[in-house]
Amino acid sequence: MQQQWYQQLPVDEIRTMTPVSGGDVNQAFRVETAQETYFLLIQSQRSADFYAAEIAGLKAFEAAGITAPKVIANGCIDGDAYLLLSYLAEGVTGSQQDLGELVAQLHRVKSPNGQFGFDLPYKGSTISFDNQWQTLWHDLFLHQRIDPLVERIEEEGLWTARDAQQFQQVYAIMSRTLKAHESEPSLLHGDLWAGNYMFLTDGTPALFDPSPLYGDREFDLGATKVFGGFSSDFYAAYHRAYPLKDGAFYRIQFYELYLLLVHLVKFGTVYLSAVRERMGGIIDEKG
């Protein structure tokens, strides 16, 4: 960033700004001042409220006792949105068991109104979702998450007519299964892949970069399955702390498919074979 830009940040005596890699939505920097170290996210040519949902999620995490970055400042400089956070120093390793217990602790927090959704929508660089409050998880997941993705996929020609036909079978299965499943509106991370947790220098697990909503907790667990990074110790500890309901591991495949559809829209047909494999698995296992 230009020196005149970062000199407008609400901190004193910036010494260094070091780019940090790892995400696909924001520019990210480690900011060192004479007194503190911060983590800075920047979204070019966006209003400050681009980060409103993430801020709300981080504050909800703090209220729930979840280790996560603290919000320092949010604003707009020269037309660019920024979010300044406390910096968490990463350690070498930590306990997957502790991580599983932390996620279970998060999921024990329920929505204040007993419904599914969030006060703010999800805003991404290429995909956005409504989080309008719903009485049924089935309605939020299928109509506010799956339907918009499939509309984009078909508009952009990202799959074949045969894929679309197979998806209709999957959609019917998901609809029937979720209608029969009794969901509770848990506080979710919303994007719980391995790149969004870390272990601090003392081994404490921490979560960051939330896309928060209140939803079925199996949604988060589906995200953990797609790209790896969570061991059997994680799942065993989670289940001990907050046992899953019967049929969970079948339903979790719905949320794996959801995340693969997101990646199909964002990154193209490189993800089509994985989408097809997951759709086939859902159909075959249902019999």
Order of alpha helices (4+ residues) and beta strands (2+ residues): alpha-beta-beta-beta-alpha-beta-beta-alpha-beta-beta-alpha-alpha-beta-beta-beta-beta-alpha-alpha-alpha-alpha
